[in-house]
């Protein structure tokens, strides 16, 4: 089953376009978990168990695991295996943001799709097509290229004019010419105007967006700009606003409440007007 098929199936089943980012920070975890053998895994497991029927994908950002060394990476492996064994219908998107050339790119692709067994991953396209072909060659997987990121300073370089258009848009137009079916597109939720223009370029591609929660994107505008003609085709990520809805022993229950609230807020605007 391709990533697209898996995603569309779970979107329909859970009536959800919500992606939950599994980005555990030991300094923010509930104190009682720090007494367990593997607090990161126990935290992730509780979040997954509490929210699995409300989401369309889980997205661990590998940086939060690398920061804890080998133990953190082991926690990530356990998390992925738990998700895929317990809730195999839910896709796993490894947010790794890779970008390199030649044999290095091939090794990054192998790591994401073979060792970590991710259904999708994220990459920077700035090095050109030959740096991404090793990822695209995994035809059942999806490789999501970062076109316009959600951070405040993204325009410092991404908006630089190139032949009368911002760089990010020129880059998107070039990506559109690539003949691969498993390309996904990332546009930050903090940029609904830019999202609208890029969605028009890629009416049938799967999109990933982030910034609904802690970065406080305006939900109505970004959902209307990002969905496809069927009111679908995009994953809206929230991480901190869900993971840290509570720092107490009720953290999983509060995470579920926030997940339900965010999913339903997105669903309010899924019909094209």
C-alpha positions in Angstrom: 0.0 0.0 0.0 1.3 3.4 -0.9 1.6 6.3 1.6 -1.2 8.1 -0.3 -3.5 5.1 0.0 -2.8 4.5 3.6 -3.3 8.2 4.4 -6.6 8.5 2.5 -7.9 5.4 4.3 -7.2 6.7 7.8 -8.4 10.2 6.9 -11.8 8.7 6.1 -11.8 6.3 9.0 -10.9 8.9 11.7 -12.5 11.9 9.9 -9.3 13.7 10.5 -6.6 15.8 8.8 -4.7 16.2 12.1 -1.1 15.1 12.4 0.3 14.8 15.9 4.0 15.5 16.2 5.8 13.2 18.6 8.4 15.6 19.8 9.2 14.7 23.4 11.3 17.1 25.5 12.6 15.5 28.8 12.4 18.9 30.5 8.7 19.1 29.7 7.6 15.6 30.4 5.4 14.9 33.5 7.7 14.3 36.4 6.3 10.8 37.3 7.4 9.5 33.9 11.0 10.5 34.6 11.1 7.7 37.2 10.4 5.0 34.5 13.0 3.1 32.6 12.2 4.8 29.3 10.3 8.0 29.9 10.3 9.1 26.2 8.7 5.9 25.0 6.2 5.8 27.9 5.2 9.4 27.0 4.8 8.6 23.3 2.9 5.4 24.0 0.4 7.2 26.2 -0.1 10.0 23.6 -0.6 7.4 20.8 -3.0 5.3 22.9 -5.0 8.4 23.8 -5.3 9.9 20.3 -5.1 7.1 17.8 -8.7 7.4 16.7 -8.5 11.1 16.1 -5.4 11.5 13.9 -4.4 10.8 10.3 -0.6 10.5 10.9 2.1 10.7 13.6 5.2 12.7 13.0 8.2 12.2 15.2 10.9 14.8 14.6 14.2 13.0 14.8 16.0 15.9 16.4 14.2 15.4 19.7 15.6 11.8 19.9 19.1 12.5 18.6 19.4 15.1 21.3 19.3 12.3 23.9 21.9 10.2 22.2 21.7 6.5 21.7 19.0 6.1 24.3 16.8 8.6 22.6 17.2 6.9 19.3 16.3 3.6 20.9 13.2 5.2 22.3 12.3 6.4 18.8 12.7 2.8 17.4 10.5 1.4 20.2 7.9 4.1 19.5 7.8 3.3 15.8 7.6 -0.4 16.4 4.8 0.1 18.9 2.8 2.2 16.5 3.2 -0.1 13.6 2.4 -3.2 15.6 -0.6 -1.8 17.5 -2.1 0.7 15.1 -0.7 -0.4 11.7 -3.3 1.6 9.8 -1.8 4.9 10.9 1.1 6.2 8.8 4.4 7.2 10.3 6.0 10.4 9.0 9.7 10.7 10.1 10.5 14.4 10.1 14.2 14.3 9.3 14.6 17.3 7.0 17.5 15.8 5.1 19.4 17.4 2.2 22.6 16.1 0.7 24.0 14.7 -2.5 25.0 11.4 -4.1 25.7 8.4 -1.9 25.0 10.5 1.3 21.4 11.1 0.1 21.0 7.4 -0.7 22.1 6.5 2.8 19.7 9.1 4.4 16.9 7.6 2.3 17.8 4.0 3.3 17.8 5.1 6.9 14.4 6.7 6.8 12.6 4.1 4.8 14.4 0.9 5.7 15.9 1.2 9.2 13.2 3.5 10.7 10.6 2.0 8.4 8.9 5.4 8.0 6.0 5.7 5.5 7.2 9.3 4.6 9.9 11.7 5.4 10.8 15.4 4.9 13.7 16.8 2.8 15.1 20.1 1.6 15.0 20.5 -2.2 17.6 23.2 -2.5 20.3 20.9 -3.7 18.3 19.9 -6.8 16.7 16.8 -8.2 19.6 14.5 -8.1 19.8 14.9 -4.3 16.2 13.7 -4.0 16.0 10.8 -6.5 17.3 8.3 -3.9 14.2 9.1 -1.8 11.8 9.1 -4.8 13.0 5.7 -5.8 11.1 4.3 -2.8 7.9 4.3 -4.7 5.5 3.3 -2.0 6.9 5.9 0.4 6.3 9.7 0.2 9.0 12.3 0.3 7.8 15.7 1.3 9.8 18.7 0.1 9.9 21.8 2.1 8.8 24.7 -0.1 7.8 27.4 2.4 8.5 26.9 6.1 6.5 28.2 9.0 9.1 30.2 10.9 9.1 34.0 11.1 12.4 34.4 9.2 11.5 32.0 6.4 11.2 34.9 4.0 14.8 36.0 4.6 15.8 33.7 1.8 12.6 31.9 0.6 11.1 35.2 -0.5 14.1 36.6 -2.3 13.0 37.7 -5.8 14.0 35.5 -8.7 12.9 36.7 -12.1 10.1 38.7 -10.5 8.8 35.9 -8.3 9.8 34.8 -4.8 12.4 32.0 -4.7 10.0 29.6 -2.9 7.5 29.9 -5.8 10.1 29.5 -8.5 11.3 26.4 -6.7 7.7 25.1 -6.5 7.3 25.6 -10.2 10.4 23.6 -10.9 9.3 20.8 -8.6 6.1 20.6 -10.5 8.0 19.5 -13.6 9.5 16.5 -11.8 7.8 13.3 -13.0 7.5 11.4 -9.7 4.1 10.4 -8.1 5.4 10.3 -4.6 6.3 13.9 -4.0 4.6 15.7 -1.1 4.7 19.4 -0.4 5.3 21.3 2.8 3.9 24.8 3.4 3.8 26.3 6.9 0.4 27.0 8.3 1.5 30.5 9.2 1.4 31.4 5.5 -2.2 30.9 4.1 -1.7 33.2 1.1 1.4 31.4 0.0 -0.4 28.1 0.7 -3.2 29.0 -1.6 -0.9 29.8 -4.5 1.2 26.6 -4.0 -2.0 24.5 -3.7 -3.1 25.8 -7.1 0.2 24.6 -8.5 -0.2 21.2 -7.0 -4.0 20.4 -6.9 -3.6 16.7 -6.4 -0.4 16.4 -4.3 -0.4 15.5 -0.6 0.6 18.5 1.6 2.0 18.7 5.1 1.6 21.9 7.1 2.7 22.9 10.6 2.1 25.8 13.0 -1.6 25.3 14.1 -0.7 25.1 17.7 2.2 26.8 19.4 2.8 29.0 16.3 -0.8 30.1 16.4 -1.8 29.9 12.7 -5.3 31.0 11.9 -7.1 27.7 11.3 -9.9 28.9 9.0 -7.6 30.6 6.5 -5.0 27.8 6.3 -7.5 25.0 6.1 -9.4 26.6 3.2 -6.2 27.4 1.4 -4.6 24.0 1.9 -7.3 21.4 1.3 -7.9 19.9 -2.2 -11.1 19.9 -4.1 -12.4 17.0 -2.0 -11.7 18.7 1.3 -8.7 16.5 2.0 -5.1 16.0 0.7 -3.3 17.6 3.6 -2.0 16.9 7.0 -2.0 19.7 9.6 0.6 19.1 12.3 0.3 20.1 15.9 2.9 19.1 18.5 3.5 21.2 21.6 -0.1 22.3 22.0 -1.2 18.7 22.3 1.8 17.0 23.9 2.0 19.5 26.8 -1.7 20.3 27.3 -0.9 19.1 30.9 2.3 18.4 32.8 0.5 16.2 35.4 -0.6 12.6 35.6 -3.6 13.5 33.4 -1.4 14.5 30.5 -2.8 11.8 28.1 -6.4 12.7 28.8 -5.7 16.4 28.3 -3.8 15.6 25.1 -6.8 13.7 23.8 -9.1 16.6 24.7 -6.8 19.0 22.8 -6.5 16.6 19.9 -10.3 16.3 19.6 -10.7 20.1 19.8 -8.1 20.7 17.1 -9.4 18.0 14.8 -12.9 19.4 15.0 -11.7 22.9 14.5 -10.0 21.8 11.2 -13.1 19.9 10.1 -15.3 23.1 10.4 -13.6 24.5 7.3 -13.0 21.4 5.1 -15.8 22.3 2.6 -14.7 24.6 -0.2 -16.9 27.7 -0.2 
